[in-house]
């Protein structure tokens, strides 16, 4: 099985965005909570891409 280890930072960055953004979206006052929610959304996308590319490195080729 060919694992793309160079995509692990994407997984870590996605997790970090979700871990910071979820509580911040509830803690911050409007309109800053919208920015935190966007960070969570981006974190989910980056995390999913990182997992996908780690286990299937040629997915987008």
Phi, psi and omega per residue, in radians:
X1 nan 2.258 -3.106
X2 -1.649 1.933 -3.128
X3 -1.845 2.251 3.123
X4 -1.540 1.617 -3.075
X5 -1.211 -0.292 -3.121
X6 -1.263 -0.171 3.136
X7 -1.667 -0.012 3.110
X8 -1.031 -0.656 3.082
X9 -1.048 -0.511 3.050
X10 -1.120 -0.725 3.120
X11 -1.108 -0.781 -3.115
X12 -1.147 -0.744 3.135
X13 -1.143 -0.672 3.097
X14 -1.133 -0.753 3.095
X15 -1.110 -0.716 -3.140
X16 -1.107 -0.719 3.107
X17 -1.112 -0.694 3.132
X18 -1.239 -0.719 -3.109
X19 -1.152 -0.681 3.109
X20 -1.337 -0.727 -2.970
X21 -1.297 -0.616 -3.100
X22 -1.077 -0.914 3.095
X23 -1.205 -0.577 -3.120
X24 -1.169 -0.573 3.127
X25 -1.141 -0.462 3.113
X26 -1.638 -0.429 -3.057
X27 -1.531 -0.659 -3.058
X28 -1.332 2.672 3.100
X29 -1.468 2.773 3.103
X30 -1.131 2.453 0.081
X31 -1.615 0.083 -3.093
X32 -1.220 -0.418 3.106
X33 -1.154 -0.479 3.099
X34 -1.169 -0.709 3.089
X35 -1.090 -0.710 3.107
X36 -1.148 -0.652 3.105
X37 -1.160 -0.625 3.081
X38 -1.168 -0.657 3.081
X39 -1.094 -0.691 3.095
X40 -1.104 -0.781 3.131
X41 -1.074 -0.797 3.096
X42 -1.109 -0.637 3.102
X43 -1.109 -0.686 3.105
X44 -1.131 -0.761 -3.135
X45 -1.137 -0.799 -3.136
X46 -1.144 -0.706 3.107
X47 -1.086 -0.792 -3.140
X48 -1.118 -0.736 3.100
X49 -1.131 -0.679 3.123
X50 -1.112 -0.773 3.102
X51 -1.112 -0.786 -3.127
X52 -1.072 -0.837 -3.098
X53 -1.292 -0.418 3.090
X54 -1.201 -0.740 -3.073
X55 -1.650 -0.352 3.077
X56 -2.323 1.345 -3.004
X57 -1.054 -0.478 -3.112
X58 -1.695 0.439 -3.044
X59 -1.101 -0.736 -3.065
X60 -1.599 0.148 3.124
X61 -1.725 nan nan
